[in-house]
Amino acid sequence: MAAQAIRLFRKMDGLFAVYKPQGVHWKHVRDSIESNLLKALNSCPPPAPQLAVQFQLLSSGENSSSSKDLALSPTMVPTLADHPLVTGPQFHKVHVGVGHRLDAFSSGVLVLGVGKGNGVVKVCYILYGEFGKATDNFTDTGRVIEKTTYNHVTQDKLERVLAMIQGANQKALITYSQVDLRTQEAYELAVRGLLYPLGKSPPILMGLRCIHFNPPHFSLEVQCVNETQKYLRKLIHEVGLELRTCAVCSGVRRTRDGPFKVENALTRQYWTADSIIQAIAHFHKTTRRIRKSGMYRQTAGQMNSRAEVQEQIRSQTGQSEQINRDEFSSSASDTVVDRETPFG
Protein backbone atom coordinates (compact mmCIF):
# COMPACT_ATOMS: atom_id res chain seq x y z
CA MET A 1 0.00 0.00 0.00
CA ALA A 2 1.09 3.59 -0.57
CA ALA A 3 2.61 5.40 2.36
CA GLN A 4 0.15 8.27 1.92
CA ALA A 5 -2.86 5.96 2.17
CA ILE A 6 -1.41 4.28 5.27
CA ARG A 7 -0.83 7.64 6.98
CA LEU A 8 -4.37 8.69 6.10
CA PHE A 9 -5.81 5.47 7.53
CA ARG A 10 -3.89 5.93 10.80
CA LYS A 11 -5.35 9.41 11.20
CA MET A 12 -8.83 7.85 11.10
CA ASP A 13 -8.23 5.85 14.30
CA GLY A 14 -10.57 7.32 16.91
CA LEU A 15 -14.09 8.48 17.75
CA PHE A 16 -16.22 11.16 16.15
CA ALA A 17 -19.87 12.24 16.21
CA VAL A 18 -22.34 12.86 13.40
CA TYR A 19 -25.84 14.28 13.48
CA LYS A 20 -28.37 11.66 12.39
CA PRO A 21 -31.51 13.21 10.90
CA GLN A 22 -34.96 11.86 11.66
CA GLY A 23 -36.28 9.27 9.23
CA VAL A 24 -32.86 7.82 8.40
CA HIS A 25 -31.74 4.45 9.77
CA TRP A 26 -28.41 4.40 11.59
CA LYS A 27 -27.16 1.66 9.22
CA HIS A 28 -27.56 4.01 6.26
CA VAL A 29 -25.51 6.64 8.10
CA ARG A 30 -22.76 4.13 8.87
CA ASP A 31 -22.71 2.74 5.31
CA SER A 32 -22.53 6.23 3.83
CA ILE A 33 -19.57 7.16 6.04
CA GLU A 34 -17.80 3.88 5.31
CA SER A 35 -18.23 4.53 1.58
CA ASN A 36 -16.84 8.07 1.88
CA LEU A 37 -13.81 6.93 3.89
CA LEU A 38 -13.13 4.06 1.50
CA LYS A 39 -13.35 6.42 -1.48
CA ALA A 40 -10.88 8.82 0.15
CA LEU A 41 -8.38 6.05 0.92
CA ASN A 42 -8.50 4.62 -2.59
CA SER A 43 -8.12 8.08 -4.13
CA CYS A 44 -4.59 8.36 -2.73
CA PRO A 45 -1.81 8.00 -5.33
CA PRO A 46 -0.87 4.35 -5.88
CA PRO A 47 2.58 3.13 -4.83
CA ALA A 48 5.41 3.61 -7.28
CA PRO A 49 5.70 0.55 -9.54
CA GLN A 50 8.68 -1.72 -9.13
CA LEU A 51 11.25 -1.81 -11.91
CA ALA A 52 12.44 -4.95 -13.66
CA VAL A 53 15.38 -5.55 -16.00
CA GLN A 54 14.37 -6.25 -19.57
CA PHE A 55 16.73 -6.96 -22.47
CA GLN A 56 15.90 -5.41 -25.80
CA LEU A 57 17.36 -6.20 -29.18
CA LEU A 58 19.22 -3.32 -30.74
CA SER A 59 20.79 -3.27 -34.19
CA SER A 60 24.39 -2.12 -34.56
CA GLY A 61 23.71 -0.29 -37.83
CA GLU A 62 20.86 1.28 -39.70
CA ASN A 63 20.91 -1.13 -42.70
CA SER A 64 21.99 -4.25 -40.83
CA SER A 65 19.49 -7.06 -40.88
CA SER A 66 21.56 -10.10 -39.98
CA SER A 67 21.44 -11.63 -36.53
CA LYS A 68 25.15 -10.97 -36.07
CA ASP A 69 24.54 -7.24 -36.14
CA LEU A 70 21.90 -7.40 -33.31
CA ALA A 71 22.84 -6.71 -29.68
CA LEU A 72 21.05 -7.10 -26.33
CA SER A 73 20.67 -3.93 -24.29
CA PRO A 74 19.43 -4.11 -20.64
CA THR A 75 16.77 -1.54 -19.72
CA MET A 76 14.65 -0.89 -16.60
CA VAL A 77 10.91 -1.04 -17.22
CA PRO A 78 8.02 -0.88 -14.69
CA THR A 79 6.31 -4.14 -13.88
CA LEU A 80 2.59 -4.50 -14.42
CA ALA A 81 2.02 -6.64 -11.31
CA ASP A 82 1.47 -3.55 -9.11
CA HIS A 83 -0.62 -1.63 -11.61
CA PRO A 84 -4.02 -0.49 -10.18
CA LEU A 85 -5.82 -2.14 -13.10
CA VAL A 86 -4.23 -5.46 -12.06
CA THR A 87 -4.33 -5.26 -8.24
CA GLY A 88 -7.62 -3.37 -7.95
CA PRO A 89 -8.33 -0.85 -5.15
CA GLN A 90 -5.89 -0.65 -2.22
CA PHE A 91 -8.64 -0.84 0.44
CA HIS A 92 -11.70 -3.07 0.15
CA LYS A 93 -13.35 -2.47 3.54
CA VAL A 94 -13.27 0.15 6.31
CA HIS A 95 -15.07 -0.93 9.49
CA VAL A 96 -16.92 1.85 11.30
CA GLY A 97 -18.35 0.96 14.72
CA VAL A 98 -21.52 2.50 16.15
CA GLY A 99 -21.94 3.48 19.80
CA HIS A 100 -25.39 4.13 21.26
CA ARG A 101 -27.70 3.54 18.32
CA LEU A 102 -30.66 5.66 17.25
CA ASP A 103 -33.71 4.24 15.51
CA ALA A 104 -35.23 5.79 12.40
CA PHE A 105 -37.75 7.84 14.42
CA SER A 106 -35.02 9.52 16.50
CA SER A 107 -32.44 12.14 15.63
CA GLY A 108 -29.37 13.68 17.22
CA VAL A 109 -25.80 12.81 18.14
CA LEU A 110 -24.57 9.44 16.86
CA VAL A 111 -21.06 8.45 17.97
CA LEU A 112 -19.01 6.39 15.51
CA GLY A 113 -15.54 4.94 15.80
CA VAL A 114 -12.81 3.74 13.48
CA GLY A 115 -10.25 1.42 15.03
CA LYS A 116 -10.38 1.28 18.82
CA GLY A 117 -13.67 0.97 20.67
CA ASN A 118 -15.91 3.21 22.63
CA GLY A 119 -16.36 3.58 26.39
CA VAL A 120 -19.53 3.56 28.51
CA VAL A 121 -20.80 7.12 28.81
CA LYS A 122 -23.85 9.07 29.96
CA VAL A 123 -26.42 10.00 27.32
CA CYS A 124 -28.73 13.03 27.23
CA TYR A 125 -31.96 13.36 25.21
CA ILE A 126 -34.68 15.89 24.56
CA LEU A 127 -38.14 14.32 24.28
CA TYR A 128 -40.94 16.18 22.52
CA GLY A 129 -44.43 15.31 23.75
CA GLU A 130 -48.01 16.23 22.93
CA PHE A 131 -50.98 15.90 25.27
CA GLY A 132 -54.45 14.81 24.25
CA LYS A 133 -54.09 11.48 22.44
CA ALA A 134 -52.60 8.00 22.70
CA THR A 135 -51.36 5.76 19.89
CA ASP A 136 -50.43 2.11 19.54
CA ASN A 137 -46.67 2.82 19.27
CA PHE A 138 -46.44 5.90 21.56
CA THR A 139 -45.59 8.21 18.61
CA ASP A 140 -47.66 10.86 16.85
CA THR A 141 -47.49 8.83 13.62
CA GLY A 142 -49.15 5.73 15.11
CA ARG A 143 -52.78 4.66 15.07
CA VAL A 144 -54.81 6.76 17.51
CA ILE A 145 -56.50 4.59 20.13
CA GLU A 146 -57.68 7.24 22.61
CA LYS A 147 -58.29 10.97 22.89
CA THR A 148 -58.59 12.91 26.15
CA THR A 149 -58.70 16.46 27.47
CA TYR A 150 -55.63 18.15 28.92
CA ASN A 151 -56.91 21.53 30.16
CA HIS A 152 -56.30 20.52 33.78
CA VAL A 153 -52.58 19.89 33.22
CA THR A 154 -50.29 22.62 34.55
CA GLN A 155 -46.52 22.92 34.62
CA ASP A 156 -46.45 22.50 38.40
CA LYS A 157 -48.35 19.21 38.15
CA LEU A 158 -46.01 18.05 35.40
CA GLU A 159 -42.92 18.86 37.45
CA ARG A 160 -44.32 16.99 40.46
CA VAL A 161 -44.87 13.90 38.32
CA LEU A 162 -41.33 14.17 36.92
CA ALA A 163 -39.91 14.47 40.44
CA MET A 164 -41.79 11.33 41.49
CA ILE A 165 -40.46 9.38 38.48
CA GLN A 166 -36.92 10.59 39.06
CA GLY A 167 -37.09 9.63 42.74
CA ALA A 168 -38.11 6.08 41.86
CA ASN A 169 -35.26 5.83 39.35
CA GLN A 170 -32.78 7.21 41.90
CA LYS A 171 -33.64 4.34 44.26
CA ALA A 172 -33.20 1.87 41.41
CA LEU A 173 -29.83 3.45 40.62
CA ILE A 174 -28.64 2.92 44.19
CA THR A 175 -29.90 -0.67 44.11
CA TYR A 176 -28.08 -1.57 40.89
CA SER A 177 -24.97 0.31 42.04
CA GLN A 178 -24.61 -2.35 44.76
CA VAL A 179 -24.15 0.09 47.64
CA ASP A 180 -25.98 0.10 50.95
CA LEU A 181 -28.55 2.90 51.06
CA ARG A 182 -28.06 3.34 54.82
CA THR A 183 -24.31 3.97 54.67
CA GLN A 184 -22.21 7.08 54.34
CA GLU A 185 -20.68 5.54 51.22
CA ALA A 186 -23.95 5.82 49.29
CA TYR A 187 -24.29 9.47 50.29
CA GLU A 188 -20.73 10.34 49.26
CA LEU A 189 -21.07 8.58 45.90
CA ALA A 190 -24.40 10.28 45.21
CA VAL A 191 -23.01 13.73 46.06
CA ARG A 192 -20.00 13.24 43.78
CA GLY A 193 -22.12 11.81 40.95
CA LEU A 194 -20.29 8.47 40.94
CA LEU A 195 -23.33 6.22 41.18
CA TYR A 196 -23.56 4.04 38.09
CA PRO A 197 -25.22 0.65 37.64
CA LEU A 198 -22.81 -2.27 37.76
CA GLY A 199 -23.41 -5.03 35.24
CA LYS A 200 -26.71 -5.42 33.44
CA SER A 201 -29.59 -3.22 34.53
CA PRO A 202 -32.88 -1.94 33.11
CA PRO A 203 -33.05 1.61 31.73
CA ILE A 204 -32.44 4.10 34.54
CA LEU A 205 -33.14 7.84 34.44
CA MET A 206 -30.39 9.88 36.09
CA GLY A 207 -31.96 13.26 35.37
CA LEU A 208 -35.42 14.41 34.28
CA ARG A 209 -36.76 17.96 33.92
CA CYS A 210 -39.18 20.01 31.86
CA ILE A 211 -37.57 22.59 29.56
CA HIS A 212 -40.63 23.71 27.58
CA PHE A 213 -44.34 23.75 28.43
CA ASN A 214 -46.95 25.12 26.02
CA PRO A 215 -49.98 22.77 26.05
CA PRO A 216 -50.54 20.56 24.25
CA HIS A 217 -46.81 20.57 23.47
CA PHE A 218 -44.03 20.07 26.02
CA SER A 219 -40.36 19.03 26.06
CA LEU A 220 -38.36 17.02 28.58
CA GLU A 221 -34.61 16.77 29.06
CA VAL A 222 -33.55 13.26 30.07
CA GLN A 223 -30.19 11.87 31.23
CA CYS A 224 -30.16 8.10 31.27
CA VAL A 225 -28.16 4.89 30.94
CA ASN A 226 -29.00 1.57 29.26
CA GLU A 227 -31.91 3.21 27.49
CA THR A 228 -33.73 2.49 24.26
CA GLN A 229 -35.69 4.94 22.16
CA LYS A 230 -38.83 2.84 22.62
CA TYR A 231 -38.45 3.16 26.40
CA LEU A 232 -38.14 6.94 26.09
CA ARG A 233 -41.28 7.18 23.94
CA LYS A 234 -43.15 5.05 26.45
CA LEU A 235 -41.96 7.43 29.19
CA ILE A 236 -43.96 10.24 27.57
CA HIS A 237 -47.03 7.97 27.56
CA GLU A 238 -46.57 7.17 31.27
CA VAL A 239 -46.18 10.85 32.14
CA GLY A 240 -49.53 11.49 30.47
CA LEU A 241 -51.20 8.69 32.42
CA GLU A 242 -49.88 10.08 35.72
CA LEU A 243 -51.44 13.43 34.81
CA ARG A 244 -54.84 11.77 34.15
CA THR A 245 -54.59 12.34 30.41
CA CYS A 246 -52.78 10.90 27.39
CA ALA A 247 -49.60 11.91 25.64
CA VAL A 248 -47.61 10.83 22.60
CA CYS A 249 -43.98 11.35 21.70
CA SER A 250 -43.51 13.58 18.65
CA GLY A 251 -39.71 13.36 18.60
CA VAL A 252 -36.60 11.98 20.30
CA ARG A 253 -33.43 14.01 19.89
CA ARG A 254 -30.12 12.98 21.42
CA THR A 255 -28.18 16.07 22.47
CA ARG A 256 -25.19 14.44 24.13
CA ASP A 257 -23.36 11.12 24.10
CA GLY A 258 -20.51 11.21 26.60
CA PRO A 259 -18.10 14.02 25.64
CA PHE A 260 -19.86 14.61 22.31
CA LYS A 261 -22.50 17.35 22.10
CA VAL A 262 -24.70 18.57 19.27
CA GLU A 263 -22.21 21.28 18.32
CA ASN A 264 -19.53 18.57 17.89
CA ALA A 265 -21.66 16.44 15.55
CA LEU A 266 -20.99 16.52 11.81
CA THR A 267 -23.98 17.22 9.60
CA ARG A 268 -24.49 15.33 6.36
CA GLN A 269 -22.49 17.66 4.11
CA TYR A 270 -19.44 17.13 6.34
CA TRP A 271 -19.42 13.33 6.24
CA THR A 272 -16.15 13.43 4.30
CA ALA A 273 -12.76 11.97 5.11
CA ASP A 274 -11.15 15.38 5.76
CA SER A 275 -13.89 16.52 8.16
CA ILE A 276 -13.92 13.17 9.98
CA ILE A 277 -10.12 13.23 10.41
CA GLN A 278 -10.33 16.76 11.83
CA ALA A 279 -13.10 15.69 14.23
CA ILE A 280 -11.06 12.68 15.42
CA ALA A 281 -7.98 14.87 15.93
CA HIS A 282 -10.08 17.36 17.94
CA PHE A 283 -11.42 14.49 20.06
CA HIS A 284 -7.89 13.23 20.83
CA LYS A 285 -6.73 16.74 21.72
CA THR A 286 -9.72 17.39 23.96
CA THR A 287 -9.48 14.09 25.84
CA ARG A 288 -5.76 14.58 26.44
CA ARG A 289 -6.42 18.02 27.92
CA ILE A 290 -9.28 16.74 30.10
CA ARG A 291 -7.23 13.78 31.32
CA LYS A 292 -4.41 16.11 32.34
CA SER A 293 -6.86 18.25 34.31
CA GLY A 294 -8.27 15.15 36.03
CA MET A 295 -11.84 15.70 34.83
CA TYR A 296 -12.08 12.87 32.32
CA ARG A 297 -13.97 9.89 33.73
CA GLN A 298 -14.66 6.53 32.16
CA THR A 299 -16.06 3.38 33.67
CA ALA A 300 -12.71 2.24 35.03
CA GLY A 301 -12.08 5.70 36.43
CA GLN A 302 -15.46 5.68 38.13
CA MET A 303 -14.67 2.36 39.76
CA ASN A 304 -11.35 3.74 41.00
CA SER A 305 -13.11 6.81 42.34
CA ARG A 306 -15.64 4.64 44.13
CA ALA A 307 -12.81 2.68 45.72
CA GLU A 308 -11.11 5.93 46.74
CA VAL A 309 -14.34 7.19 48.30
CA GLN A 310 -14.77 3.95 50.23
CA GLU A 311 -11.17 4.09 51.44
CA GLN A 312 -11.55 7.74 52.42
CA ILE A 313 -14.73 6.98 54.35
CA ARG A 314 -13.04 4.11 56.19
CA SER A 315 -10.03 6.27 57.03
CA GLN A 316 -12.24 9.10 58.27
CA THR A 317 -14.24 6.64 60.34
CA GLY A 318 -11.05 5.22 61.84
CA GLN A 319 -9.72 8.70 62.62
CA SER A 320 -12.97 9.72 64.29
CA GLU A 321 -12.98 6.55 66.40
CA GLN A 322 -9.37 7.21 67.43
CA ILE A 323 -10.23 10.81 68.34
CA ASN A 324 -13.18 9.60 70.41
CA ARG A 325 -10.98 7.09 72.24
CA ASP A 326 -8.37 9.77 72.93
CA GLU A 327 -11.02 12.18 74.17
CA PHE A 328 -12.51 9.47 76.38
CA SER A 329 -9.09 8.63 77.84
CA SER A 330 -8.25 12.27 78.51
CA SER A 331 -11.64 12.93 80.06
CA ALA A 332 -11.29 9.84 82.26
CA SER A 333 -7.87 10.96 83.51
CA ASP A 334 -9.21 14.47 84.20
CA THR A 335 -12.03 12.95 86.20
CA VAL A 336 -9.60 10.99 88.36
CA VAL A 337 -7.57 14.12 89.09
CA ASP A 338 -10.66 16.09 89.99
CA ARG A 339 -11.76 13.38 92.40
CA GLU A 340 -8.37 13.10 94.01
CA THR A 341 -7.80 16.83 94.42
CA PRO A 342 -10.39 17.45 97.17
CA PHE A 343 -9.00 14.55 99.19
CA GLY A 344 -5.39 15.53 98.72
Helices and strands as residue ranges (DSSP letters): H 3-11, E 14-20, H 26-42, E 51-59, G 67-69, E 70-78, H 84-87, E 96-98, E 107-114, E 123-131, E 133-135, E 144-147, H 155-176, H 184-192, E 204-214, E 217-225, H 229-242, E 247-257, E 260-261, G 262-264, G 268-270, H 273-293, H 299-340
